[in-house]
Amino acid sequence: MSPIKWYSIEADEALLHLASSVAGLSTEDAQKRLAEHGLNSIPEKRRRSLLGILVGQFTDFMIVVLLVAALISGFIGEPQDTIAILVIVLLNAIIGAVQEFRAERAVAALREMAAPEARVLRDGQTVTLAALELVPGDIVLLEAGNIVPADLRLLEVEEMLADESALTGESHPAEKQHERLGETDLPLGDRQNLAFKSSLITRGRGLGVVVATGLDTEIGRIAELLRGEAGVKTPLQIRLTRFGRYLALAVLAICAIVFTAGLLQGQPVLLMFLTAVSLAVAAIPEALPAVVTISLALGAHKLIRHNALVRNLPAVETLGSVTYICADKTGTLTQNHMTVELFYATGERHTSLPDPQASDPWAELGQAMAMNNDVAERDGKPAGEPTELALFEAAGKAGFDKATLEQVRPRLAAIPFDSKRKQMTTLHQSPDGVIAYIKGAPERLLAQCNMTVGKDGPTVFEPAAVLAEAQQLANEGYRVLAFAKREFTALPQPLDAETTEQDLTFLGLVALIDPPRPEVPQAVADCLTAGITPVMITGDHPGTAMAIAHRLGITDDKQAMLTGDELAKLTDEKFARVVESVRVYARVTPEQKLRIVKALQINGEFVAMTGDGVNDAPALKRAGIGIAMGQKGTDVAREASDMVLLDDDFASIVRAVRAGRRIFDNIRKFIKYTMSSNSGEIWALFLAPFLGLPIPLLPIHILWINLVTDGLPGLALTAEPAEPGIMRRRPRPPEENIFAHGMWQHIVWVGLFIGGISIAAMAWAISREVEYWQTVVFTVLTVSQLFHSLAVRSERASLFRIGLLSNLPMLAAVLLTLLLQMAVIYVPALNSIFHTQALPMFDLAVCLALSSLVLLAVEIEKWLVRRGILYNSN
């Protein structure tokens, strides 16, 4: 059985289908229906406990490898390394779990802010119930300011307007009526006799019968779409998974080669086994998960100060890889607040009204705007329908105060607005009798005018030019209202539209629009500079969408716009060919928003989707990163998102993009640093036997170097400031290897360089027949890595240009690590543990000088990169 199209049947028929009446349900019947249909809510995703989140932190591939390494280290009698690895892994897990738990709690708090109640007829009496308890057949009373608690078929309506922007994307309130709509296939925004769950009544009052609750509502239907959309892996997750897989294979191969080479040289089997295992542990950058998590956590913490709440930690870095930002217009790019921007009278456009004391025709337009509305004070603030509020505010700003004017011209009567006439009239006492002010749709009102107020007094009205101006304003994306007046000697009888709204004197046109947020044009410009393509997606009219897109700098090319009807006619294959040339989508459905995101992803784009409405939620979840609005956003949108903008500030996205790029850069620097350093140890161990030299290091030396050099300096790289010009480069393609842009070449040659100078130092010491030759190579390997950590702080800029003091944690980490290395060499108690001997000052100076060559070599590399001679490290 197909679902009932409630808008296409009479109100009485709807009540009959629901076994209800205008008196409402009985309490007993309502309880039965509640048991049958369930609570009127959208079930939220079951939030994990803090313990569950903590356990989830241990499923990462690199973490598993580290735990295995820790187990092996303990087995071979190196408990200090086991403890070090476990501490780092636990730190990583705690930081990630706490951040996720805090984010979940914050979103839960946002959810609780939007739990409306409803006035319902039960047992023939009006009662107030929690909206959760509503059932199909309940009769709900609505008035201005109410949030609609369920999907309703309206039974009675008095001048009702509903803000459905969260559901349809329409910025203008929808006019409501109760009569049957004959068509059987109407889009959501045209179902005027239905009121939808979570929309806001902005004017009037009404009565409706509940036809759907919970997941059966239009909002619930969209929520169901979310269940079929799996999240997309972030670029960082993809890269690190690939990196971990390749690293594991490489480590096994290297261990086998070193073990075999040692045996061929005649080394003891146990020593070579321990060396191979130690080398495996050394090759694995166990600080990487901690570096990644701390980088993300610090980035998320900084973004909170900019009112951006990160729900999933990887989302911080993900923004750095975004190539497209698909932004919902209403409430995201615009203020979701109607504003008067232009006035037209006496053949001229103006951006403001004149002085209220002036006697010219502009003053009469200001008076009409101030007085022809139903705005009233509520809780010390003006309240009313958004369009009327905009007119009231514009008039007040120009000095036309409604309360002051009504003292002179008190309101006597009014003919309310209705959808057939598309006009509203208020009548006021005047010195000469009664004056009527009329506002309405230009195509209706102008036809009733025969005079106009000119600069030199009343003149005959010619509507053609004014109609053309109204059409031009509409094409520019404005909502246009016309104002007129008529004077009477006494209150007209009978007081109706036919008697009053004829023989009018035209006063002017007023153009309104939901204006862009002031910070958005610069944010759009920053996106374009950063190589990110902004795309507007809205359920609003094409003209309005194009006007806003032009203002924001997204596009002014009408060929770059696609409507929902046009999109519906395109096959997936054809749409995939044109999707990257479209910058504006108008009149689209939630399913089409989802289709747009999928088409871009098929083309290899990494998509961020911003939005605040329920209609945005499926696309928010499907996108690489979903960004919801915290103030005006719906619960469903926030639940589907990865990040919530608590102040609804689109510009926060640009700050997040910058933070994401910085975080990814610093993770790359850590991998470059640690893998280069580790490869230096590997080359030294690998090449020494082939050169007729003994094994350079003991297992304890390898583990120590790995612990102190990867630990503190590696973590200090998370505090590295952003690279110069970070927002002037294109996003990194999501499929790009983490070793791109010269990184693997750097790892190879620096590893060889460190291994080479270490073997050279070893050969120099052995040639002098000193007993401490192993301490020499141990020191060179350790200190050269510290110099390397300073060199890789920037991929292009010289260390001498950015300065040692621009990252104080790094400077402190290097000095502390150097101090620890000196302790291992010169503290007798540590000599026996690490099998080291005190070095003479001359030998120590040689070790430090050789180690510093790494800094010089990397500075030369960066100099060549800046001149474009070497690979592009951008």
FIVEXTI-593705 format. One record per residue (C-alpha): residue in one letter; x, y, z. Coordinates in steps of 0.001 Angstrom, whole numbers, padded with zeros to 6 digits, always signed. Example, Ala and Ser with C-alpha at 12.3 -4.5 7.8 and 13.67 -1.06 7.14 Angstrom:
A+012300-004500+007800S+013670-001060+007140
END
This chain:
M+000000+000000+000000S+001456+003342-001051P+001760+006014+001657I-001010+008562+001920K-000252+011937+000344W-001819+013972+003103Y-001657+017271+001203S-003861+015896-001614I-006846+014931+000566E-009416+016980+002479A-008881+017700+006174D-011958+015661+007160E-010654+012710+005159A-007298+012973+006945L-009036+012821+010340L-011013+009813+009177H-007841+007982+008084L-006279+008678+011491A-009416+007733+013469S-009315+011132+015158S-011443+014262+015486V-010972+017986+016064A-011528+017309+019786G-008358+015231+019886L-007580+011769+021197S-008375+010307+024573T-005490+009651+026955E-006157+005906+026754D-006116+005884+022946A-002952+008021+022899Q-001160+005556+025197K-002054+002649+022894R-000766+004543+019865L+002411+005498+021694A+003073+001818+022372E+002427+001060+018689H+004376+003917+017039G+007030+004642+019662L+008363+007957+020870N+008274+010956+018565S+012054+011209+018285I+014870+010403+015935P+016961+007734+017658E+020449+009063+018253K+023529+007050+017555R+024456+005113+020679R+027374+006960+022233R+030256+004875+023460S+031405+004984+027059L+034778+006473+027939L+036106+002923+028396G+034772+001895+024980I+036407+004909+023331L+039684+004105+025123V+039660+000481+023941G+038969+001680+020403Q+042244+003591+020401F+044190+000293+020324T+042888-000925+016950D+045257+001150+014801F+047772-000931+012788M+050792+001027+014041I+049645+000578+017642V+049378-003190+017153V+052903-003290+015679L+054206-001315+018647L+052570-003638+021155V+054221-006606+019429A+057549-004736+019525A+057069-004051+023228L+056400-007750+023827I+059559-008770+021952S+061625-006165+023830G+060453-007559+027149F+061147-011110+025988I+064769-010355+025037G+065450-008706+028368E+065042-005009+027576P+062214-003998+029962Q+063085-000279+029779D+062144-000210+026099T+058968-002175+026756I+057972+000368+029392A+058813+003304+027112I+056712+001922+024247L+053751+001105+026519V+053833+004585+028082I+053763+006231+024656V+050959+003958+023422L+048915+004609+026578L+049486+008370+026290N+048273+008230+022699A+045150+006304+023711I+044280+008570+026654I+044633+011791+024657G+042499+010457+021797A+039838+009009+024097V+039464+012128+026261Q+039137+014388+023217E+036500+012162+021590F+034570+011822+024860R+034553+015586+025438A+033335+016207+021907E+030510+013662+022291R+029390+015298+025536A+029410+018753+023946V+027259+017592+021045A+024879+015885+023470A+024502+019221+025274L+023661+020910+021981R+021013+018233+021338E+019327+018893+024677M+018916+022570+023802A+016283+021719+021162A+013697+019632+023014P+010330+021378+022379E+007000+020886+024053A+003626+020923+022347R+000117+022171+023151V-002259+019311+022393L-005959+018527+022694R-006379+015440+024883D-009773+014354+026231G-011153+017588+024791Q-008824+019700+026942T-005764+021730+025998V-002663+020311+027688T+001088+020828+027321L+003073+017665+026652A+006642+016771+025801A+006859+016519+022023L+008254+013011+022486E+004790+011814+023565L+002915+012879+020432V+001212+010176+018351P-000526+010126+014949G-004033+011531+015339D-003107+014057+018041I-004483+017566+017498V-001738+020198+017953L-002251+023936+018475L+000325+026206+016854E+001107+029898+017196A+003952+032249+016312G+007183+031221+018006N+006313+027507+018257I+008569+024778+016889V+006399+022291+014994P+006680+019074+017042A+005698+016534+014330D+004491+016411+010730L+000970+017887+010688R-001934+018133+008222L-003251+021610+008921L-006968+021818+009776E-007285+025539+010546V-004943+028390+009597E-004912+032102+010419E-002239+034076+008524M+000341+031390+009221L+003928+031510+007988A+006501+028801+008762D+010286+028955+008552E+011212+025652+006891S+014779+026636+005962A+016318+023796+007981L+014350+021293+005899T+013945+022872+002447G+016761+025432+002302E+014239+028210+001540S+015231+031445+003268H+011704+032938+002964P+008992+031701+005351A+006425+029441+003672E+002785+030551+003549K+000399+027995+005026Q-003251+027148+004325H-005597+024288+005181E-007345+023573+001889R-006723+020425-000143L-004016+020643-002809G-005188+018887-005945E-001825+017834-007339T-000541+014430-006313D+003200+014987-006666L+004345+018227-005060P+007877+019061-003859L+008277+019576-000140G+008378+023361-000289D+005008+023554-002100R+002993+021422+000353Q+001303+024443+001885N-001239+022552+003969L+001408+020571+005846A+003647+021704+008706F+006865+019783+009179K+008646+018690+012325S+011329+021182+013538S+010120+024069+011369L+009315+027340+013148I+005985+029187+013072T+006910+032829+012471R+003435+034345+012173G-000182+033498+012776R-001752+030484+014397G-003315+027224+013417L-004521+023757+014257G-003174+020515+012819V-003483+016760+013145V-000325+014701+013567V+000184+012502+010505A+003741+011301+011206T+006106+011072+014168G+009731+010077+014723L+011413+008410+011759D+008170+008615+009728T+008430+012413+009508E+010214+014174+006653I+013119+014846+009001G+013108+011189+010030R+013146+010099+006379I+016316+012109+005865A+017789+010666+009045E+017187+007206+007579L+019302+008187+004568L+022174+008670+006996R+022095+005038+008056G+023018+003931+004568E+025990+006278+004303A+029280+005029+005681G+031932+007524+006682V+034883+008102+004388K+038427+007336+005539T+040516+010454+005994P+043606+011003+003813L+045806+010728+006885Q+044301+007371+007853I+044785+006087+004306R+048388+007310+004151L+049384+006006+007586T+047786+002608+006939R+049712+002322+003688F+052882+003576+005418G+052530+001020+008228R+052023-001846+005781Y+055095-000979+003714L+057164-000326+006841A+056346-003742+008318L+057480-005493+005119A+060652-003389+004896V+061535-004051+008549L+061239-007829+008073A+063456-007697+004995I+066109-005529+006704C+066206-007748+009806A+066702-010831+007661I+069545-009187+005713V+071359-007880+008818F+070948-011198+010631T+072309-013164+007650A+075206-010726+007070G+076259-011003+010712L+076213-014802+010636L+078299-014826+007439Q+080823-012606+009234G+081029-015141+012057Q+079117-013160+014702P+077353-015117+017511V+073816-016218+016618L+072276-014759+019828L+073984-011398+019330M+072765-011142+015724F+069256-012180+016726L+069134-009479+019399T+070647-006969+016973A+068084-007796+014280V+065176-007529+016741S+066564-004295+018193L+066914-002929+014687A+063302-003863+013965V+062181-001967+017051A+064397+000959+016053A+063009+001047+012518I+059444+001400+013800P+058707+005040+014711E+056852+004236+017920A+056357+007921+018667L+054366+008358+015429P+050915+007572+016933A+051647+009936+019816V+052892+012642+017442V+049802+012262+015269T+047380+012289+018197I+049076+015144+020043S+049173+017176+016807L+045474+016569+016244A+044563+017227+019881L+046529+020487+019990G+044944+021536+016706A+041469+020679+017999H+042125+022585+021220K+043178+025693+019301L+040114+025431+017055I+037811+025322+020093R+039112+028799+020961H+037868+029801+017501N+034465+028197+018233A+035075+025113+016086L+034298+021900+017976V+036015+018841+016506R+033960+015675+017047N+036427+013306+015365L+040137+014042+015807P+041233+013059+012262A+038891+015762+010932V+041421+018418+011987E+044005+017130+009524T+041399+016174+006925L+040569+019792+006177G+044129+020283+004988S+043419+017896+002096V+040012+019282+001093T+039703+020216-002587Y+035998+021185-002641I+033847+022861+000005C+030148+022399-000737A+028361+024963+001380D+024663+025269+002090K+023541+028835+001463T+020889+029609+004065G+022356+030120+007518T+025838+029080+006450L+026906+031529+003775T+024071+033923+004585Q+022756+035269+007883N+019329+033557+007672H+017920+036964+008549M+015952+038996+006008T+017360+042513+005538V+016237+045523+003501E+019007+046615+001143L+017464+048789-001582F+014633+051284-001994Y+013102+052499-005260A+010932+055602-005626T+010625+058584-007967G+012537+056579-010578E+015675+056223-008417R+017367+053542-006355H+018677+054334-002893T+020427+052250-000254S+018900+054160+002678L+015815+056163+003586P+015939+059954+004019D+015540+062007+007160P+012065+061352+008679Q+011476+065106+008872A+011716+065472+005110S+008493+066104+003215D+009466+064397-000013P+007877+061082-001170W+010689+059021+000363A+009440+060008+003838E+005996+058559+003106L+007606+055272+002077G+009449+055186+005418Q+006213+055813+007330A+004421+053053+005418M+007205+050587+006184A+007145+051453+009874M+003382+051239+010306N+002200+048518+007916N+003267+045467+009942D+002292+043337+012915V+005606+043550+014711A+005113+043686+018474E+007443+043800+021434R+008066+040455+023164D+010447+040107+026100G+011775+043582+025411K+012579+042824+021765P+010596+043282+018546A+009107+040014+017331G+007224+039017+014234E+007430+037479+010782P+010992+037842+009339T+010024+040000+006353E+007999+042390+008503L+010790+042501+011076A+013205+043495+008312L+010910+046320+007172F+010378+047457+010768E+014137+047461+011484A+014994+049333+008276A+012398+052003+008994G+013527+052324+012622K+017154+052635+011563A+016199+055578+009352G+014348+057244+012235F+010780+056146+011470D+009780+054816+014884K+006520+052874+014827A+005481+053736+018389T+006103+057461+017824L+004272+057521+014500E+001257+055653+015917Q+000861+058322+018608V+000086+060750+015787R-001570+058233+013458P-003034+055478+015643R-004007+052235+013953L-007752+051908+013447A-008095+048646+011537A-006294+046184+009299I-007003+043856+006404P-004607+040938+006971F-002355+039419+004368D-003585+036313+002560S-002018+034160-000117K-004665+034970-002740R-004457+038772-002560K-000753+038799-001601Q-001359+042147+000112M-001815+043625+003584T-003461+046892+004547T-003406+048911+007775L-005633+051948+008322H-004627+054867+010571Q-006138+058090+011873S-004805+061167+010038P-005380+064952+010298D-007607+064766+007209G-009471+061589+008123V-008049+058102+007535I-004966+056933+005641A-004441+053375+004444Y-000968+051924+003873I-000808+048880+001612K+002100+046519+000914G+002202+043483-001311A+003526+041686-004365P+004386+044237-007092E+002489+042391-009847R-000728+042656-007792L-000360+045993-006067L+000888+048046-009032A-002184+047084-011055Q-004316+048821-008392C-002361+052114-008507N-003370+055079-010651M-001235+057806-009068T+002267+058138-007691V+004026+060593-005404G+006571+062488-007484K+009148+065095-006541D+006732+067841-007560G+003589+066257-006158P+001133+063542-007243T+001317+062478-010900V-000319+059848-013090F+001206+056433-012488E+002792+054445-015334P+003289+050893-014014A+005412+049472-016870A+008713+051066-015798V+008168+050150-012132L+007262+046565-013023A+010449+046321-015075E+012447+047625-012099A+010733+045093-009795Q+011607+042299-012223Q+015207+043476-012436L+015499+043485-008650A+013998+039972-008537N+016563+038818-011117E+019270+040180-008817G+018054+037831-006096Y+015899+040228-004078R+012460+039673-002639V+010537+042756-003761L+007565+044391-002044A+005567+047363-003323F+004050+050050-001044A+001108+052316-001702K-001372+054513+000161R-004938+055757-000069E-006641+058527+001873F-010258+058492+003105T-012399+061048+004879A-013618+058292+007218L-013104+054581+007812P-014427+052865+004643Q-017559+050749+004884P-017633+047882+004360L-014037+047406+005460D-012776+044887+002924A-010084+044542+000270E-012371+045383-002671T-013387+048685-001101T-010001+049709+000275E-007313+048377-002074Q-008294+050320-005196D-007316+053726-006696L-004009+053645-004812T-001076+056055-004860F+002228+054244-005421L+004976+055053-002868G+007902+052815-003777L+009543+049410-003932V+011543+047785-001166A+014083+045048-001948L+014949+042479+000742I+017484+039688+000816D+019046+037245+003219P+022510+038855+003001P+025849+037075+003057R+027671+036850+006349P+030219+039687+006338E+033200+037387+006894V+032311+034942+004109P+033600+036817+000993Q+037121+036912+002459A+036832+033259+003491V+035804+032351-000071A+038747+034337-001447D+041092+032519+000947C+039690+029176-000236L+040336+030072-003868T+043886+031199-003029A+044442+027870-001243G+043327+025920-004312I+039983+024936-002788T+036849+025237-004927P+033810+026601-003038V+030404+025402-004284M+027023+026688-003132I+024228+024146-002715T+020771+025415-001791G+017081+024671-002004D+016430+028353-002703H+015423+030007-005990P+018036+030152-008791G+017965+033961-008965T+018612+034344-005257A+021319+031675-005296M+023118+033305-008229A+022950+036754-006632I+024513+035509-003408A+027156+033522-005318H+028132+036696-007197R+028410+038692-003978L+030547+036051-002312G+032912+035766-005244I+032004+032131-005949T+030953+032821-009555D+029081+035295-011723D+028701+032872-014635K+025101+031705-015036Q+026375+028743-017053A+028020+027510-013837M+024616+027022-012162L+022488+023874-012199T+018950+023547-010835G+017500+020478-009204D+015230+019833-012215E+018201+020020-014600L+020237+017733-012358A+017429+015170-012218K+017543+014846-016028L+021278+014046-016092T+022554+010477-015946D+025295+009732-013401E+027844+009429-016208K+026952+012797-017768F+026774+014508-014396A+030239+013194-013496R+031563+014924-016639V+030088+018336-015777V+030150+018337-011955E+033529+020067-011715S+032324+023011-013824V+029281+023738-011614R+029645+026288-008808V+025998+026850-007799Y+023158+024369-007303A+019639+025724-006728R+016336+024067-005843V+018008+020774-004966T+016661+017972-002789P+018538+016172+000027E+019071+013182-002274Q+020582+015479-004902K+022973+017030-002376L+024157+013532-001643R+024503+012851-005380I+026642+015963-005839V+029061+014911-003106K+029299+011376-004519A+029943+012657-008065L+032815+014843-006878Q+034277+011937-004909I+034110+009686-007974N+036197+012319-009787G+038858+012017-007082E+037969+015163-005161F+038061+015307-001368V+034873+017073-000332A+033915+019078+002746M+030211+019763+003169T+028880+022525+005384G+025291+022939+006429D+022797+023451+009204G+019620+021809+008001V+018267+018319+008202N+018325+018358+004413D+022123+018670+004597A+022677+015706+006924P+023084+012826+004411A+025629+014837+002430L+027378+015877+005650K+027913+012246+006569R+028973+011134+003090A+031463+013967+002625G+035119+013555+003523I+034414+015979+006341G+031005+017263+007415I+030823+020659+009105A+027585+021577+010905M+026415+024870+012344G+026135+024818+016142Q+023696+027681+016750K+021146+027269+013977G+022049+023723+013048T+019660+020841+013596D+020402+017836+015798V+020492+015511+012800A+023020+017714+010991R+025269+017928+014054E+025104+014169+014591A+026165+013564+010969S+029081+015990+011108D+032764+015701+011977M+033065+019301+013152V+030590+021824+014590L+031029+025578+014203L+029672+026821+017532D+029291+030416+016310D+028147+029434+012770D+031132+031373+011396F+032086+030128+007928A+035480+031824+008275S+036365+029299+010991I+036621+026722+008204V+039527+028624+006677R+041284+028669+010042A+040654+024945+010302V+042091+024373+006815R+045232+026213+007858A+045441+024147+011060G+044940+020935+009080R+047705+021758+006632R+050067+022697+009440I+049348+019450+011267F+049942+017338+008174D+053166+019224+007450N+054410+018534+010976I+053502+014857+010757R+055426+014658+007484K+058391+016395+009127F+058341+013850+011944I+058238+010918+009519K+060998+012498+007432Y+063066+013049+010564T+062567+009693+012229M+062802+007561+009088S+065965+009361+007959S+067488+008867+011395N+066411+005237+011625S+067719+004544+008140G+071078+005990+009266E+071260+003303+011945I+070193+000651+009440W+072815+001695+006867A+075528+001735+009524L+074633-001776+010720F+074177-003042+007170L+077309-001599+005551A+079860-002045+008358P+080202-005835+007966F+080670-005503+004197L+083515-003037+004854G+085252-005496+007149L+084248-003642+010306P+082584-005126+013406I+078901-004594+014269P+078844-000860+015199L+076206-000935+017957L+074876-003155+020682P+071084-003691+020964I+070942-001368+024008H+072532+001415+021938I+069949+001041+019167L+067070+001100+021642W+068490+004141+023451I+068978+006124+020235N+065467+005221+019162L+063989+006249+022496V+065680+009599+023055T+065897+010892+019474D+062427+009845+018296G+060820+010798+021584L+061305+014379+022749P+062493+016013+019483G+059826+014136+017544L+057042+015316+019837A+058451+018862+019777L+057856+018973+016014T+054108+019133+016792A+054685+022700+018036E+056320+023817+014788P+054659+026982+013368A+052979+026872+009943E+055165+027040+006859P+055249+030424+005065G+052680+030521+002260I+050827+027497+003610M+047505+028890+002328R+048865+029750-001113R+049429+026184-002243R+047026+023654-003678P+045658+020867-001469R+047565+017632-001490P+045654+014983-003483P+044096+012448-001071E+045700+009544-002943E+049146+011168-002831N+051815+009095-001100I+053049+010492+002190F+056616+010240+000826A+055915+012532-002168H+057659+015851-002921G+061186+014608-002383M+060607+013012+000994W+061732+009486+000101Q+064821+010851-001627H+065607+012844+001519I+065217+009762+003708V+067543+007720+001487W+070377+010226+001111V+070276+011563+004678G+070192+008005+006008L+073221+007153+003892F+074924+010373+004999I+074349+009683+008707G+075371+006056+008262G+078447+007157+006302I+079763+009647+008856S+079032+007151+011644I+081091+004444+009893A+083800+007023+009139A+083964+007963+012828M+084067+004280+013719A+086906+003579+011263W+088810+006622+012552A+088514+005414+016149I+089462+001798+015313S+092482+002980+013287R+093738+004679+016481E+093161+001407+018365V+091112+003063+021102E+088800+000928+023255Y+085916+003414+023158W+085365+003195+019366Q+081792+001928+019948T+080997+004957+022140V+082265+007195+019300V+079907+005738+016690F+077088+005658+019296T+077590+009389+019967V+077820+010382+016289L+074602+008531+015454T+072724+010143+018365V+073941+013744+017952S+073680+013744+014151Q+069977+012953+014550L+069579+015933+016875F+071137+018234+014271H+068826+016656+011694S+065762+017407+013859L+066677+021108+013743A+067284+020997+009985V+063875+019510+009087R+061840+022061+011067S+061040+023660+007708E+060858+021945+004326R+062163+024970+002453A+063166+027791+004797S+066629+027867+006360L+066953+027230+010103F+069035+030415+010278R+066088+032347+008835I+063313+030931+011032G+065574+031017+014124L+066178+028595+016965L+063736+030430+019241S+060679+030107+016967N+060035+026623+018414L+061145+026672+022049P+059899+023126+022800M+062197+021813+020052L+065200+023724+021385A+064500+022404+024895A+064053+018837+023584V+067372+018923+021696L+069294+020315+024689L+067713+017810+027094T+068446+014878+024759L+072031+016048+024359L+072343+016243+028145L+071011+012692+028496Q+073513+011449+025920M+076352+013115+027820A+075118+011419+030991V+075238+008025+029276I+078858+008731+028254Y+080215+010347+031411V+078180+009010+034371P+079964+005847+035616A+076796+004151+036795L+075334+004440+033272N+078573+003279+031595S+078042-000264+032838I+074391-000319+031743F+075022+001074+028246H+078519-000408+027773T+080022+003037+027114Q+083256+004753+028072A+084052+008394+028759L+085341+010189+025658P+088289+012586+025750M+087258+016173+024951F+089038+016081+021585D+087169+012949+020530L+083876+014434+021732A+084579+017601+019705V+085253+015481+016598C+081981+013608+017160L+080029+016880+017467A+081747+018370+014398L+081007+015313+012255S+077407+015261+013466S+076875+018937+012580L+077628+018125+008930V+074062+016765+008693L+072664+020247+009397L+074946+021777+006766A+074035+019125+004175V+070276+019542+004682E+070607+023335+004512I+072310+022929+001111E+069439+020665+000006K+066856+023291+001009W+068856+025991-000809L+068665+023886-003991V+064926+023294-003459R+064224+027031-003084R+065908+027597-006434G+063904+024862-008113I+066989+022758-008826L+065792+019837-006712Y+062371+018235-006270N+059448+020450-005362S+058823+020133-001632N+055753+022349-001678
END
